[in-house]
Amino acid sequence: MKPPPPPDPLAAQVIEQVRVELPELLAVAVVDVASGTSLAAHATTAAIDPATAATFNAQVVKLKQQAMAELQLADEQLGDILITLSSQLHLLQLTPDGQRFIYLVVASGSTNLGIAREVLRAQVRQLAV
């Protein structure tokens, strides 16, 4: 098992920018896929622990990457994963290399999914620099 990555100031900067652009968010984290570690996170509610969610969502990403490999989808790239709950949207936006993702939780009734996706796409590019 790999040791957890060191704290990442770039991840913290991305979290802050997402908070500015999506002030209604419930939680956001930048996650290292390999370790499942949250590199930076913020939550507006105690009901969501971004660090715990990071671990489980990293497993979701790894399983999807494994499924794509088994299906021999070598020309495809995993962009994002949307999980729809009764009152929340959970969106995972991956970096182009698939090593990190931004995890976002928003209320489904008060958030425009298209805008949320666009904010994450722009910010995930910052992580790939």
C-alpha positions in Angstrom: 0.0 0.0 0.0 1.3 3.4 -1.0 1.9 6.0 1.8 -0.6 8.9 1.7 0.4 11.9 -0.4 1.8 15.0 1.3 -0.6 18.0 1.8 -1.2 19.8 -1.5 -1.5 23.6 -1.6 -2.8 23.4 -5.2 -5.7 21.1 -4.0 -6.6 23.6 -1.3 -6.6 26.4 -3.9 -8.9 24.4 -6.1 -11.3 23.7 -3.1 -11.4 27.5 -2.4 -12.2 28.3 -6.0 -15.0 25.7 -6.2 -16.5 27.2 -3.0 -16.4 30.7 -4.6 -18.1 29.5 -7.8 -20.6 27.1 -6.1 -21.4 28.7 -2.8 -24.5 26.4 -2.3 -22.3 23.2 -2.3 -22.6 20.8 0.6 -19.1 19.3 0.4 -16.1 19.3 -1.9 -12.8 17.4 -1.8 -9.7 16.8 -4.0 -8.9 13.1 -3.8 -5.9 11.0 -4.7 -7.3 7.9 -6.4 -4.4 5.5 -5.5 -4.6 6.1 -1.7 -8.2 7.3 -1.4 -6.8 10.2 0.6 -8.5 13.6 0.6 -5.8 16.2 -0.3 -8.0 19.1 0.7 -11.7 19.3 1.6 -14.6 21.4 2.9 -18.1 20.7 4.1 -20.9 23.0 5.0 -22.7 20.2 6.9 -21.6 17.8 9.6 -23.7 15.1 7.8 -21.1 14.7 5.1 -17.5 13.8 6.0 -15.4 14.4 2.8 -12.5 12.3 4.1 -14.6 9.2 4.5 -16.4 9.8 1.2 -13.0 10.2 -0.5 -12.0 6.7 0.5 -15.2 5.1 -0.8 -15.4 7.2 -4.0 -11.8 6.4 -4.8 -12.9 2.7 -4.8 -15.7 3.6 -7.2 -13.2 5.2 -9.6 -10.8 2.3 -9.3 -13.6 -0.2 -10.0 -14.8 1.7 -13.1 -11.2 2.0 -14.4 -10.8 -1.8 -13.9 -14.1 -2.4 -15.7 -13.0 -0.2 -18.6 -9.7 -2.2 -18.8 -11.6 -5.5 -18.8 -13.9 -4.2 -21.5 -10.8 -3.2 -23.5 -11.9 0.4 -23.8 -8.4 1.7 -24.2 -9.5 4.6 -26.4 -11.9 5.9 -23.8 -11.1 8.2 -20.9 -13.2 8.4 -17.7 -14.3 12.0 -17.4 -16.8 12.1 -14.6 -19.2 10.0 -12.5 -22.6 11.2 -11.4 -24.4 9.6 -8.5 -27.9 10.8 -8.0 -29.5 10.5 -4.6 -33.0 11.5 -3.6 -32.0 15.0 -2.6 -28.3 15.2 -3.5 -26.0 15.0 -6.5 -22.5 13.5 -6.0 -20.2 14.3 -8.9 -16.6 13.0 -9.3 -14.6 14.8 -12.0 -11.3 13.1 -12.8 -8.0 14.7 -14.0 -7.0 13.6 -17.5 -4.4 11.2 -16.1 -7.0 9.6 -13.8 -4.9 10.0 -10.7 -7.0 12.6 -8.9 -10.6 13.7 -8.8 -12.7 16.5 -7.4 -15.6 15.2 -5.4 -18.6 17.5 -5.1 -21.9 17.2 -3.2 -24.7 19.6 -4.0 -28.5 19.7 -3.3 -30.3 18.5 -6.4 -33.1 20.9 -6.0 -31.0 24.1 -5.9 -28.0 23.4 -8.1 -27.7 23.5 -11.9 -25.9 20.3 -12.9 -24.5 21.8 -16.1 -23.0 24.7 -14.2 -21.5 22.4 -11.5 -20.0 20.2 -14.1 -18.4 23.2 -15.9 -16.9 24.6 -12.7 -15.4 21.2 -11.9 -14.0 20.8 -15.5 -12.3 24.1 -15.2 -10.9 23.4 -11.8 -9.7 19.8 -12.6 -7.5 21.4 -15.3 -5.8 23.3 -12.5 -4.9 20.0 -10.8 -3.4 18.6 -14.0 -0.9 21.5 -14.4 
